[in-house]
Amino acid sequence: MTPADSLWRLSWIRFRRSRLATFALLYVAFTAVVALFAPLIANRKPLLSRTAGGWSSPALRDFWIPDPDYDPPAVAATYALRAPVAFSPNTIDLGSRLLPPGNGHYLGTDDLGRDVLSRMIHGARISLTVGFFATIIAVLVGSFLGAMAGYYGGAADWIVSRVIEVVLCFPFLLLLLGIVALFRPSMLTIMIALGLTSWTNEARYVRGEFLRIREVEFAQAARASGARDGRIIFRHLLPNALAPMLVSASFGVASAILTESALSFLGLGVPLPTASWGSILSTAHEHIEYAWWLVLFPGLAIFSTVAAFNIVGERVREALDPHSD
Amino acid sequence: MTTYIVRRLLYAVLTFFGITVATFVLIHSVPGDPISFFIGRAGLNTIPVAVLDSIREEFHLDDPLPVQYLHWVRAAVTLDFGDSIVDRRPVRDRVLEKLPNTFTLNFIAFTVAALFGIPIGIWSAARSGRFAERASAVGFFLLYSLPSFWVALLLMQLFSVRNDLLPLFGMTSDDYFELSTPARLDDRLQHLVLPVITMAYAQLAIFARFSKSALTEVIRQDFITAARAKGAAPIAVYWHHAFRNALIPLITLFGLTVPYLLSGSVIVEQIFQWDGVGLLYIDSVLTRDYPTVMGLTVITAVVTLLASLVADILYAFADPRVRLGEKA
């Protein structure tokens, strides 16, 4: 154990002391695996099929080429290994509209006869991708501005603080809805808009950390040895601010997932027919009188994922804090 | 004290400037001629050049951007945000007529959340570390993660679809105008229950958490130890010595929750078809009614600014350390 990684190693040991948090971390990993392998888990094309032309994997192609207008091969397959959920997320089947769970559809179908479970599995991709990339943008913007404010102080600090004040004045969801509507909803717009509106916490953490450590001996030593500002900021100071950033990033992913699903619910999320958890709930709202399964399952998916990220974040905060337990 | 308030006011003016500049820049960074906002689907080619010129003239579109900004801010200060594209009525009137509905909903939800949340926070500070408190802390933590629109849909399923106890949506029943006055009041109350629960539960968790940490902070201080040491009863220590000091940080919370409430309003009003500002906002966004969107964005941001300003000034009145610290 080198002195440099001892904090992280100690924190990991402390992290695992909480069974709830360990379980939450496993659940996050599980969701990530489901999202990553969604085309292999829920797909109406076989994973492996053998036709006269030989072996092929039609489902595998969906990793890079989305192929909604798939037609089964004219030559019947002699062997086909089906995906665990044998429905694609966007396949419309008007003959089986609004079926309750069972009937071959584990979690029922929506108003266009699409399989709810398949849409949820593919929706995990949207939620996690938006959550992660929005948080990365927020962390980059926030830590850059926070570092400038904390390191240079004075005018830089004053300007960054005023900008934060202005951003915080806009009710978050209203600002986001406005931006997304102005620039047309798409996955990219949503990620950028979310990232650019939620960096204030990161900026404040990094600023606080920089104010605390910029005059500590090692920073002075770096300065005395002639290091440039950029080197001091990125090589010496920023690594010390990683811990609080990790905590706020974990909470950030949770809130980004929650916000993305709210946008989709309001009809301004990732455009249809792409499946997302929020858009299934929006269908549920239209059919609230009878389709309870459309309400229950996607909501549970949002809640459990957001809760898992929040629990992990809270535990990381406790584990990194030398004063707790 | 006066210098503190004056300085705070100056910052508020600056922030107001920032809010308007940010909104203006945002609108003008949208690709395309701003004129296409106003004519919509018709397309530029179908409109005579003279008409286009008169539109440019009317909205100062030929002026340099800073001049356009000044025109817009001058109108905005008098609450003139132009006319809605949807019905050609002034944005101000459309917002003002919806405001009471949003205010009623938020005020009741806020009160309910405070009435339940603050006592729960005090209870958990007093019982800190015991099993019941730790279990409830996890429970409140999970409350944060609940999407409010999901909670709303579950409540609708439970209370309106499964058991016909409460109305599904709207502010009043269809036969509202045929009802007697007491029946009308009852009807309105019934329509309030589900939206208020949806708005209040998450707030309640925030109130509980905030008042718990405020009280825990106070309990650590020397004067509480002194009160205990002189033999004051635990209840008296809490109510007499600790609680009143813990109330001070709660003032900031009132300022902080306003933007949160406004965001929540958008979702709740959309789900329950509550005819307020939130529903107006989402409708305007969906119909790309830019003057209304811009006007409401500025109005809500200014409301937030005023709330935090009032909270800061009240804080200075309540806590002498803030205003005296300024002089040092």
Boltz contact constraints between the chains, C-beta under 6 A:
constraints:
  - contact:
      token1: [A, 165]
      token2: [B, 15]
      max_distance: 6.0
  - contact:
      token1: [A, 166]
      token2: [B, 15]
      max_distance: 6.0
  - contact:
      token1: [A, 166]
      token2: [B, 18]
      max_distance: 6.0
  - contact:
      token1: [A, 166]
      token2: [B, 19]
      max_distance: 6.0
  - contact:
      token1: [A, 166]
      token2: [B, 22]
      max_distance: 6.0
  - contact:
      token1: [A, 169]
      token2: [B, 19]
      max_distance: 6.0
  - contact:
      token1: [A, 169]
      token2: [B, 301]
      max_distance: 6.0
  - contact:
      token1: [A, 169]
      token2: [B, 304]
      max_distance: 6.0
  - contact:
      token1: [A, 169]
      token2: [B, 305]
      max_distance: 6.0
  - contact:
      token1: [A, 170]
      token2: [B, 301]
      max_distance: 6.0
  - contact:
      token1: [A, 171]
      token2: [B, 259]
      max_distance: 6.0
  - contact:
      token1: [A, 171]
      token2: [B, 262]
      max_distance: 6.0
  - contact:
      token1: [A, 171]
      token2: [B, 263]
      max_distance: 6.0
  - contact:
      token1: [A, 171]
      token2: [B, 300]
      max_distance: 6.0
  - contact:
      token1: [A, 172]
      token2: [B, 263]
      max_distance: 6.0
  - contact:
      token1: [A, 173]
      token2: [B, 263]
      max_distance: 6.0
  - contact:
      token1: [A, 173]
      token2: [B, 266]
      max_distance: 6.0
  - contact:
      token1: [A, 174]
      token2: [B, 300]
      max_distance: 6.0
  - contact:
      token1: [A, 177]
      token2: [B, 285]
      max_distance: 6.0
  - contact:
      token1: [A, 178]
      token2: [B, 293]
      max_distance: 6.0
  - contact:
      token1: [A, 178]
      token2: [B, 297]
      max_distance: 6.0
  - contact:
      token1: [A, 181]
      token2: [B, 285]
      max_distance: 6.0
  - contact:
      token1: [A, 182]
      token2: [B, 30]
      max_distance: 6.0
  - contact:
      token1: [A, 258]
      token2: [B, 147]
      max_distance: 6.0
  - contact:
      token1: [A, 265]
      token2: [B, 149]
      max_distance: 6.0
  - contact:
      token1: [A, 266]
      token2: [B, 282]
      max_distance: 6.0
  - contact:
      token1: [A, 284]
      token2: [B, 153]
      max_distance: 6.0
  - contact:
      token1: [A, 288]
      token2: [B, 156]
      max_distance: 6.0
  - contact:
      token1: [A, 289]
      token2: [B, 161]
      max_distance: 6.0
  - contact:
      token1: [A, 292]
      token2: [B, 157]
      max_distance: 6.0
  - contact:
      token1: [A, 295]
      token2: [B, 153]
      max_distance: 6.0
  - contact:
      token1: [A, 295]
      token2: [B, 157]
      max_distance: 6.0
  - contact:
      token1: [A, 299]
      token2: [B, 150]
      max_distance: 6.0
  - contact:
      token1: [A, 302]
      token2: [B, 147]
      max_distance: 6.0
  - contact:
      token1: [A, 303]
      token2: [B, 145]
      max_distance: 6.0
  - contact:
      token1: [A, 303]
      token2: [B, 146]
      max_distance: 6.0
  - contact:
      token1: [A, 306]
      token2: [B, 145]
      max_distance: 6.0
  - contact:
      token1: [A, 307]
      token2: [B, 142]
      max_distance: 6.0
  - contact:
      token1: [A, 307]
      token2: [B, 145]
      max_distance: 6.0
  - contact:
      token1: [A, 310]
      token2: [B, 145]
      max_distance: 6.0
